[in-house]
Amino acid sequence: MNEYEQELLTEARELLEVDANAKDQGLVCECMCISMQDIRDHIGSKQLDLSILSKELKLGSGCSSCVNNFKQWKDKI
C-alpha cells in the first residue's frame, strides 16, 4: 500500500469511527472501506453470502482479514 492509499484508509477509518454500540456504521472491510450498512444495503432481503459479497463488493480483496473474521461480524449484519 503506498503512502496516498494509507492516507485515504486513515481518513476512512476516522470518518467511520463510531461508538462500539452503533452497529449500523461499523467498518467491516478497511481495505475497500465497506461498512456494515453498506453490506445491509447491498444484500437487502437476500441471505448474507460471503462469496457474493466478495465478488460484487470486492470484500476481502485487500488483506482478507474481513473474510477471515466473517464469523465475528456476520451476526451484526
C-alpha positions in Angstrom: 0.0 0.0 0.0 1.5 3.3 -1.0 1.5 6.5 1.1 -1.5 8.0 -0.6 -3.6 4.8 -0.2 -2.6 4.7 3.5 -3.7 8.3 4.0 -7.1 7.5 2.3 -7.5 4.5 4.6 -6.7 6.6 7.7 -9.3 9.2 6.6 -11.9 6.5 6.0 -11.2 5.0 9.5 -11.7 8.4 11.1 -14.9 9.1 9.2 -16.4 5.7 10.1 -15.1 5.6 13.7 -18.2 5.4 15.9 -19.4 4.2 19.3 -18.9 0.4 19.6 -22.6 0.0 20.2 -23.6 1.7 16.9 -23.7 -1.4 14.8 -25.0 0.3 11.7 -21.7 2.1 10.9 -19.1 -0.5 11.9 -16.3 -0.9 9.3 -16.1 -4.5 8.1 -13.5 -4.2 5.3 -10.9 -1.5 5.9 -9.2 -2.1 2.6 -12.3 -1.5 0.5 -13.9 0.8 3.1 -17.1 -1.3 3.3 -19.3 -0.8 6.4 -21.9 -3.0 7.9 -24.5 -0.6 6.5 -23.0 -0.9 3.0 -23.5 -4.7 3.3 -27.0 -4.4 4.6 -27.9 -2.0 1.7 -26.3 -4.4 -0.8 -28.0 -7.6 0.3 -31.4 -6.1 1.1 -33.6 -9.0 1.9 -31.3 -11.7 0.4 -29.3 -14.0 2.6 -25.8 -13.0 3.6 -23.4 -14.8 1.3 -19.7 -14.1 1.7 -18.8 -15.3 -1.9 -21.3 -12.9 -3.4 -20.1 -10.0 -1.3 -16.5 -10.8 -2.3 -17.5 -10.9 -6.0 -19.8 -7.9 -6.1 -18.3 -5.6 -3.4 -14.7 -6.8 -3.6 -14.9 -7.6 0.1 -11.7 -9.3 1.1 -9.8 -8.4 -2.0 -7.1 -6.5 0.1 -5.7 -8.0 3.2 -8.6 -10.6 3.6 -8.9 -10.1 7.4 -12.6 -9.3 7.0 -13.1 -12.7 5.3 -11.1 -14.4 8.0 -13.2 -12.7 10.7 -16.6 -13.4 9.0 -17.9 -15.3 11.9 -17.3 -12.3 14.2 -19.2 -9.7 12.2 -21.8 -11.6 10.2 -24.3 -11.7 13.1 -24.1 -7.9 13.4 -25.4 -7.5 9.8 
